[in-house]
Amino acid sequence: MDINIIAIQPIVALIAGILILIMPRLLAYIVAIYLIFIGISGLLGTGGLENIGQRLGI
């Protein structure tokens, strides 16, 4: 079974929106987790950590 990240995004957004309406304080945690996830996937998705080491000259 192949799960595409594009198909999951609307479902995650809907669930997050409902949770934020129920618990507004949850917004900060959802945003923080989202930013951490996007940052890590961006670093690993562009060639992994070895690519970062090459850019830094390590």
N, CA, C and O of each residue as an XYZ file, in Angstrom:
232
protein
N       0.852     -1.183      0.000
C       0.000      0.000      0.000
C       0.890      1.236      0.000
O       1.722      1.417      0.888
N       0.705      2.071     -0.996
C       1.515      3.273     -1.149
C       0.722      4.483     -0.665
O      -0.346      4.788     -1.197
N       1.252      5.172      0.351
C       0.587      6.351      0.900
C       1.354      7.574      0.436
O       2.548      7.705      0.707
N       0.682      8.456     -0.253
C       1.295      9.663     -0.760
C       1.108     10.793      0.247
O       0.017     10.977      0.788
N       2.177     11.549      0.494
C       2.114     12.642      1.475
C       1.124     13.715      1.024
O       0.531     14.396      1.861
N       0.942     13.873     -0.275
C      -0.006     14.862     -0.788
C      -1.437     14.494     -0.391
O      -2.253     15.379     -0.135
N      -1.743     13.215     -0.337
C      -3.090     12.771      0.021
C      -3.350     12.905      1.517
O      -4.502     13.020      1.934
N      -2.306     12.891      2.322
C      -2.463     12.955      3.778
C      -2.601     14.394      4.270
O      -3.229     14.625      5.303
N      -2.037     15.356      3.567
C      -2.015     16.740      4.029
C      -3.398     17.319      4.319
O      -3.563     17.950      5.364
N      -4.400     17.143      3.460
C      -5.720     17.702      3.792
C      -6.336     17.083      5.048
O      -7.003     17.774      5.818
N      -6.118     15.802      5.252
C      -6.658     15.134      6.436
C      -5.985     15.673      7.694
O      -6.654     15.955      8.688
N      -4.663     15.817      7.648
C      -3.931     16.353      8.796
C      -4.361     17.789      9.070
O      -4.528     18.175     10.228
N      -4.543     18.584      8.017
C      -4.967     19.975      8.192
C      -6.359     20.053      8.817
O      -6.607     20.893      9.682
N      -7.256     19.188      8.385
C      -8.616     19.177      8.936
C      -8.607     18.800     10.411
O      -9.260     19.452     11.226
N      -7.873     17.757     10.751
C      -7.787     17.329     12.158
C      -7.144     18.420     13.006
O      -7.618     18.709     14.106
N      -6.064     19.032     12.503
C      -5.403     20.095     13.254
C      -6.337     21.285     13.451
O      -6.373     21.872     14.532
N      -7.096     21.645     12.413
C      -8.036     22.762     12.532
C      -9.104     22.512     13.573
O      -9.440     23.406     14.349
N      -9.643     21.301     13.596
C     -10.664     20.957     14.593
C     -10.084     21.006     16.002
O     -10.712     21.524     16.925
N      -8.868     20.453     16.157
C      -8.240     20.470     17.482
C      -7.936     21.891     17.948
O      -8.058     22.195     19.135
N      -7.538     22.764     17.017
C      -7.260     24.154     17.389
C      -8.542     24.859     17.812
O      -8.520     25.675     18.733
N      -9.665     24.556     17.148
C     -10.937     25.158     17.554
C     -11.338     24.695     18.955
O     -11.877     25.473     19.743
N     -11.073     23.432     19.255
C     -11.444     22.890     20.559
C     -10.498     23.391     21.643
O     -10.929     23.782     22.728
N      -9.201     23.375     21.337
C      -8.173     23.758     22.316
C      -7.237     24.786     21.683
O      -6.217     24.397     21.115
N      -7.546     26.089     21.758
C      -6.729     27.110     21.084
C      -5.262     27.118     21.526
O      -4.394     27.516     20.749
N      -4.973     26.694     22.736
C      -3.606     26.689     23.225
C      -2.750     25.655     22.495
O      -1.521     25.723     22.505
N      -3.429     24.700     21.862
C      -2.751     23.643     21.132
C      -2.069     24.169     19.866
O      -1.199     23.499     19.309
N      -2.457     25.359     19.411
C      -1.907     25.927     18.190
C      -0.389     26.038     18.232
O       0.282     25.711     17.254
N       0.150     26.488     19.333
C       1.603     26.646     19.442
C       2.321     25.307     19.289
O       3.366     25.236     18.642
N       1.773     24.254     19.874
C       2.396     22.939     19.763
C       2.300     22.392     18.339
O       3.256     21.809     17.826
N       1.159     22.581     17.715
C       0.980     22.091     16.346
C       1.933     22.807     15.399
O       2.556     22.171     14.549
N       2.049     24.107     15.536
C       2.966     24.873     14.681
C       4.407     24.455     14.922
O       5.172     24.292     13.972
N       4.786     24.281     16.184
C       6.159     23.878     16.500
C       6.482     22.500     15.929
O       7.548     22.307     15.345
N       5.577     21.549     16.092
C       5.809     20.203     15.556
C       5.872     20.251     14.036
O       6.703     19.575     13.430
N       5.007     21.039     13.415
C       5.010     21.164     11.956
C       6.342     21.735     11.461
O       6.930     21.215     10.513
N       6.808     22.791     12.097
C       8.063     23.410     11.675
C       9.255     22.479     11.863
O      10.145     22.430     11.014
N       9.278     21.748     12.961
C      10.354     20.779     13.193
C      10.302     19.688     12.134
O      11.338     19.315     11.584
N       9.118     19.171     11.841
C       8.973     18.111     10.845
C       9.402     18.593      9.459
O      10.129     17.887      8.760
N       8.965     19.776      9.059
C       9.326     20.320      7.748
C      10.827     20.581      7.682
O      11.449     20.340      6.647
N      11.410     21.065      8.758
C      12.851     21.308      8.779
C      13.660     20.036      8.628
O      14.609     19.987      7.845
N      13.289     19.009      9.371
C      14.015     17.735      9.301
C      13.819     17.077      7.941
O      14.778     16.590      7.342
N      12.585     17.061      7.454
C      12.347     16.431      6.149
C      13.023     17.221      5.033
O      13.444     16.636      4.035
N      13.131     18.522      5.182
C      13.841     19.323      4.186
C      15.333     19.039      4.185
O      15.959     18.970      3.127
N      15.901     18.874      5.375
C      17.332     18.561      5.452
C      17.632     17.167      4.912
O      18.615     16.976      4.196
N      16.807     16.214      5.245
C      17.045     14.841      4.809
C      16.581     14.603      3.381
O      17.079     13.699      2.710
N      15.641     15.396      2.914
C      15.103     15.199      1.579
C      15.982     15.740      0.470
O      15.801     15.369     -0.690
N      16.921     16.599      0.791
C      17.776     17.197     -0.238
C      19.141     16.542     -0.268
O      20.141     17.221     -0.503
N      19.206     15.264     -0.042
C      20.478     14.567     -0.125
C      20.976     14.089      1.219
O      22.065     13.521      1.305
N      20.219     14.300      2.254
C      20.608     13.804      3.564
C      21.645     14.676      4.233
O      21.997     15.747      3.738
N      22.122     14.208      5.352
C      23.071     14.977      6.134
C      24.451     15.035      5.485
O      25.215     15.963      5.748
N      24.784     14.048      4.633
C      26.088     14.095      3.987
C      26.186     15.256      3.025
O      27.271     15.796      2.811
N      25.049     15.654      2.433
C      25.037     16.793      1.548
C      25.277     18.079      2.331
O      25.937     18.989      1.830
N      24.761     18.168      3.530
C      24.969     19.332      4.384
C      26.438     19.422      4.783
O      27.016     20.509      4.802
N      27.036     18.283      5.101
C      28.456     18.267      5.451
C      29.324     18.743      4.311
O      30.308     19.446      4.541
N      28.988     18.380      3.089
C      29.740     18.831      1.927
C      29.591     20.329      1.738
O      30.553     21.003      1.372
N      28.402     20.860      1.981
C      28.188     22.299      1.850
C      28.998     23.087      2.879
O      29.495     24.176      2.592
N      29.121     22.523      4.077
C      29.858     23.197      5.145
C      31.357     22.951      5.058
O      32.129     23.591      5.771
N      31.778     22.037      4.200
C      33.193     21.747      4.063
C      33.711     20.791      5.106
O      34.908     20.774      5.395
N      32.818     19.985      5.684
C      33.235     19.032      6.720
C      33.585     17.720      6.079
O      33.961     16.775      6.773
